[in-house]
Amino acid sequence: MGIRIARVGLHHFEEPCISGKRGSGTVFFSGCNLKCLFCQNHVISHEGKGLEVSARELLDCMSRLEDMGAHNINLVTPSNYTNLLIPVLEQAKSRLKIPIVWNSSGYETVTNIKKLKGLVDIYLPDFKYSDDNMAFEYSCAKGYFEVAKKAIAQMRENAPDDVFDNDGMMLSGVIVRHLVLPEGVDNARGVMRAIADIDKDIYVSVMGQYFPTTAVADHQILGRRLTEDEYDAATDAFFNAGLHNGFSQELDSATEEYVPDFDLKELAEFLGKVNFVDN
C-alpha cells in the first residue's frame, strides 16, 4: 500500500495556535483506523478517496505549503501510514523550518508513537471515548479507552513541554481534542478525568462542532445536534477534572461549512498531474 492523500492546502479552522493568521498547512490522508458512523469526512475515511503520491511528491507538498506561508505542516489522519511516513519525516525535518503536527484519532500503538519522537513537534490527537461500548458501537474500535490513553501519554512523553512563539503559535507540545456527542456527557467526563491523569497542564480542545451527517440522520441518538446544556456540562467536566488550559467552541460552528472540499482535480493540479481525469 502506498501513501494516498485527498487534500493539500491552507486550513484556517484549527485551534488558534495551530491555524494562526496564515493557516495550517494540511495534508489530508485517505483512510482512517476508525470507522466512525458520524464521520464528517466520510468520502476519505471510509471510501478512501484520494490520489497515491510518492515520498518525493509528499515532501514537495510540504515545502510548497511552507512557501505559501503555512504556520506548520498538519498531517491529518496519518496513522495508517506511520511506517511509510517515518523516512519522509526524517527528510522533512532537515528541509523545513516550521513545526510538524500529527493530527490523529488517538487510536494508535505506543510503539508507533515512540517512532515519531524527534520527527513530530506537535501532537493533536482526538480522545473520543471513555466508554468502550460507545467506541465499539460508533467507531468499531475495540478497547479504545486504554489504547488512546496510553498513546496520548506517550505523545506527552515525546513532547513534554508546550512551547509557543511570541505570536502565540504552538511550536511543540500536545493538544487533545474531544468531540462532544449527543447524550455523551458521561463519556466526556471520563475523557476529561483520563486526560487529567496524564497531565493537568495539557491543552484540551472541547469541541462542540458535531452535526449529524446524512449517514446518521435517522439514528436514534446521533441524528440530532448537541444541546447547549450538553456542551456546557462537557466544559464543566473539563474544569471539574482539574484541567485549566484549553479551547472551547461556539455551537454555531456545527455546520458543514467547515468541512473541507476534497476535490481530486484540484489536488492533481497542485501535484502537477496534468493528465488526471476524475471519474
C-alpha positions as CSV (number, residue, x, y, z in Angstrom):
1,M,0.0,0.0,0.0
2,G,1.3,3.4,-1.0
3,I,0.6,6.8,0.6
4,R,-2.8,8.2,-0.5
5,I,-3.8,11.8,0.1
6,A,-7.1,13.6,-0.5
7,R,-6.3,17.3,0.0
8,V,-3.4,19.7,0.4
9,G,-3.9,23.3,1.4
10,L,-4.0,26.0,4.0
11,H,-6.7,25.4,6.6
12,H,-8.0,28.2,8.9
13,F,-10.3,26.3,11.2
14,E,-8.0,24.5,13.6
15,E,-7.3,25.8,17.1
16,P,-6.0,29.4,17.1
17,C,-2.4,28.4,18.0
18,I,-2.4,26.0,15.1
19,S,-4.1,28.0,12.3
20,G,-3.0,31.5,13.2
21,K,-3.4,34.2,10.7
22,R,-1.9,32.4,7.7
23,G,-3.4,28.9,8.1
24,S,-2.2,25.4,8.9
25,G,-0.6,23.6,6.0
26,T,-2.8,20.5,6.0
27,V,-2.2,17.2,4.2
28,F,-5.3,15.0,4.5
29,F,-4.6,11.3,4.2
30,S,-7.0,8.8,2.8
31,G,-8.4,6.1,5.1
32,C,-8.6,6.0,8.9
33,N,-8.1,3.4,11.6
34,L,-11.5,4.2,13.0
35,K,-14.8,3.8,11.1
36,C,-17.0,6.4,12.9
37,L,-20.6,6.3,11.9
38,F,-20.8,10.1,12.1
39,C,-17.6,10.9,10.3
40,Q,-17.8,14.3,8.6
41,N,-15.0,13.3,6.1
42,H,-16.7,10.0,5.1
43,V,-15.5,10.1,1.5
44,I,-11.9,9.9,2.5
45,S,-12.1,8.0,5.8
46,H,-14.5,5.2,4.7
47,E,-14.4,5.3,0.9
48,G,-10.6,6.0,0.5
49,K,-11.0,8.8,-1.9
50,G,-7.6,10.2,-2.8
51,L,-4.5,10.0,-5.0
52,E,-1.4,8.0,-4.4
53,V,1.8,10.0,-4.0
54,S,5.5,9.2,-3.8
55,A,7.6,10.2,-0.8
56,R,9.2,12.9,-3.0
57,E,5.8,14.3,-4.1
58,L,4.7,14.4,-0.4
59,L,7.9,16.3,0.6
60,D,7.4,18.7,-2.3
61,C,3.8,19.3,-1.0
62,M,5.2,20.2,2.5
63,S,7.8,22.5,1.0
64,R,5.2,24.3,-1.1
65,L,2.9,24.7,1.9
66,E,5.8,26.3,3.8
67,D,6.4,28.6,0.9
68,M,2.7,29.6,0.9
69,G,3.1,30.8,4.5
70,A,1.8,27.9,6.5
71,H,2.5,28.1,10.2
72,N,3.1,24.3,10.3
73,I,2.7,21.1,8.4
74,N,-0.5,19.4,9.6
75,L,-0.7,15.6,8.8
76,V,-4.4,14.7,9.2
77,T,-5.3,11.0,9.9
78,P,-1.8,9.8,9.0
79,S,-1.8,6.8,11.4
80,N,-2.4,4.1,8.7
81,Y,0.8,5.3,7.0
82,T,3.1,5.6,10.0
83,N,5.9,3.4,8.8
84,L,5.8,4.8,5.3
85,L,5.9,8.3,6.7
86,I,9.0,7.9,9.0
87,P,11.6,8.3,6.2
88,V,9.5,11.2,4.8
89,L,9.5,12.9,8.1
90,E,13.2,12.4,8.6
91,Q,13.9,14.3,5.4
92,A,11.2,16.9,6.2
93,K,12.9,17.7,9.5
94,S,16.1,18.6,7.7
95,R,14.3,20.6,5.0
96,L,11.5,22.5,6.8
97,K,11.7,25.4,9.3
98,I,8.1,25.0,10.6
99,P,6.7,22.5,13.1
100,I,5.1,19.2,12.0
101,V,1.7,18.3,13.5
102,W,0.5,14.7,14.0
103,N,-3.4,15.1,13.8
104,S,-4.8,11.7,14.6
105,S,-7.7,9.7,16.1
106,G,-5.7,8.8,19.2
107,Y,-6.3,5.1,18.5
108,E,-2.6,4.2,18.0
109,T,0.0,2.0,19.4
110,V,2.6,3.2,21.9
111,T,5.3,1.6,19.7
112,N,4.3,3.7,16.7
113,I,4.2,6.9,18.7
114,K,7.7,6.2,20.0
115,K,8.9,6.1,16.4
116,L,7.7,9.7,15.9
117,K,9.9,11.1,18.7
118,G,12.1,13.9,17.3
119,L,10.1,13.8,14.0
120,V,6.9,15.3,15.1
121,D,6.7,18.6,17.1
122,I,3.0,18.9,17.9
123,Y,0.6,16.1,18.7
124,L,-3.1,16.9,18.0
125,P,-4.9,13.6,18.9
126,D,-8.6,13.0,19.4
127,F,-9.7,11.4,22.7
128,K,-13.1,10.3,21.6
129,Y,-14.3,7.8,24.2
130,S,-14.0,6.7,27.8
131,D,-17.0,4.4,27.2
132,D,-15.7,1.3,25.3
133,N,-19.2,0.2,24.4
134,M,-19.8,3.5,22.7
135,A,-16.5,3.3,21.0
136,F,-17.3,-0.1,19.5
137,E,-20.8,0.9,18.5
138,Y,-20.0,4.2,16.9
139,S,-16.4,3.6,15.7
140,C,-15.8,-0.2,15.5
141,A,-12.9,0.4,18.0
142,K,-12.2,-2.4,20.5
143,G,-10.7,-1.2,23.8
144,Y,-10.4,2.4,22.6
145,F,-10.1,4.0,26.0
146,E,-6.9,2.2,27.2
147,V,-5.4,2.3,23.7
148,A,-5.9,6.1,23.4
149,K,-4.9,6.9,27.0
150,K,-1.6,5.1,26.6
151,A,-1.0,6.6,23.1
152,I,-1.6,10.1,24.4
153,A,0.5,9.6,27.4
154,Q,3.4,8.6,25.1
155,M,2.7,11.7,23.0
156,R,3.1,13.7,26.1
157,E,6.4,11.9,26.8
158,N,7.6,12.7,23.3
159,A,6.6,16.4,23.7
160,P,6.7,17.1,27.4
161,D,6.6,20.9,27.1
162,D,4.0,23.2,25.4
163,V,6.1,25.9,23.7
164,F,4.7,28.9,21.9
165,D,6.3,31.7,19.9
166,N,5.8,35.4,20.5
167,D,2.7,35.4,18.4
168,G,1.1,32.6,20.4
169,M,1.6,29.9,17.8
170,M,2.5,26.5,19.1
171,L,5.9,25.3,18.3
172,S,5.8,22.0,20.2
173,G,3.5,20.2,22.6
174,V,0.2,18.4,22.8
175,I,-3.4,19.5,22.3
176,V,-6.0,16.8,23.0
177,R,-9.4,17.1,21.2
178,H,-12.7,15.8,22.5
179,L,-15.8,16.0,20.2
180,V,-18.8,16.1,22.5
181,L,-21.5,13.8,21.2
182,P,-25.3,13.8,21.8
183,E,-26.0,12.1,25.1
184,G,-22.2,12.0,25.5
185,V,-21.8,13.9,28.8
186,D,-20.8,10.9,30.9
187,N,-18.4,9.9,28.1
188,A,-16.9,13.4,28.2
189,R,-16.5,13.3,32.0
190,G,-14.5,10.1,31.7
191,V,-12.3,11.5,29.0
192,M,-11.5,14.7,30.9
193,R,-10.6,12.7,34.0
194,A,-8.3,10.5,31.9
195,I,-6.6,13.5,30.3
196,A,-6.1,15.0,33.8
197,D,-4.5,11.7,34.9
198,I,-1.9,12.1,32.1
199,D,-1.2,15.8,32.8
200,K,-3.4,18.5,34.3
201,D,-1.4,21.1,32.3
202,I,-2.1,19.6,28.9
203,Y,-4.1,21.7,26.5
204,V,-7.6,20.3,25.7
205,S,-10.0,21.4,22.9
206,V,-13.6,20.8,23.9
207,M,-15.3,20.6,20.6
208,G,-19.0,21.4,20.0
209,Q,-18.9,21.1,16.2
210,Y,-20.8,17.8,16.0
211,F,-23.6,17.8,13.4
212,P,-25.4,14.7,12.0
213,T,-24.3,13.7,8.5
214,T,-26.7,12.0,6.2
215,A,-25.3,8.6,7.3
216,V,-26.7,9.1,10.8
217,A,-29.7,11.4,10.1
218,D,-32.1,8.7,11.3
219,H,-30.0,7.4,14.2
220,Q,-31.9,7.5,17.5
221,I,-29.1,9.4,19.3
222,L,-26.6,10.7,16.6
223,G,-29.4,12.1,14.4
224,R,-29.5,15.4,16.3
225,R,-27.2,18.2,17.2
226,L,-25.8,19.0,20.6
227,T,-27.8,21.0,23.1
228,E,-26.3,23.9,25.0
229,D,-26.8,22.0,28.2
230,E,-24.8,19.1,26.9
231,Y,-21.9,21.2,25.8
232,D,-21.9,23.3,29.0
233,A,-21.8,20.0,31.0
234,A,-18.8,18.9,29.0
235,T,-16.9,22.1,29.6
236,D,-17.8,21.8,33.3
237,A,-16.3,18.4,33.2
238,F,-13.0,20.0,31.9
239,F,-12.8,22.2,35.0
240,N,-14.0,19.6,37.4
241,A,-11.2,17.3,36.3
242,G,-8.7,20.0,37.3
243,L,-7.8,20.9,33.7
244,H,-7.1,24.6,33.0
245,N,-5.5,25.0,29.6
246,G,-7.8,24.7,26.7
247,F,-10.1,25.8,23.9
248,S,-13.9,25.9,23.6
249,Q,-16.2,26.4,20.6
250,E,-19.5,28.2,19.8
251,L,-22.2,25.7,18.8
252,D,-22.8,27.6,15.6
253,S,-19.5,26.0,14.4
254,A,-21.5,22.8,14.0
255,T,-22.0,23.2,10.2
256,E,-20.9,21.6,7.0
257,E,-19.3,25.0,6.1
258,Y,-16.2,23.9,8.0
259,V,-15.8,20.5,6.3
260,P,-13.0,20.6,3.6
261,D,-13.7,20.1,0.0
262,F,-11.9,17.0,-1.3
263,D,-11.6,18.0,-5.0
264,L,-9.2,15.5,-6.6
265,K,-8.9,17.5,-9.8
266,E,-7.7,20.5,-7.7
267,L,-5.3,18.1,-5.8
268,A,-4.0,16.7,-9.1
269,E,-3.3,20.2,-10.3
270,F,-1.4,21.0,-7.1
271,L,0.6,17.8,-7.6
272,G,1.3,18.6,-11.2
273,K,-0.5,15.5,-12.5
274,V,-1.7,17.2,-15.7
275,N,-3.3,14.1,-17.3
276,F,-5.5,13.3,-14.3
277,V,-9.2,12.6,-15.0
278,D,-11.6,12.4,-12.0
279,N,-14.1,9.7,-12.8
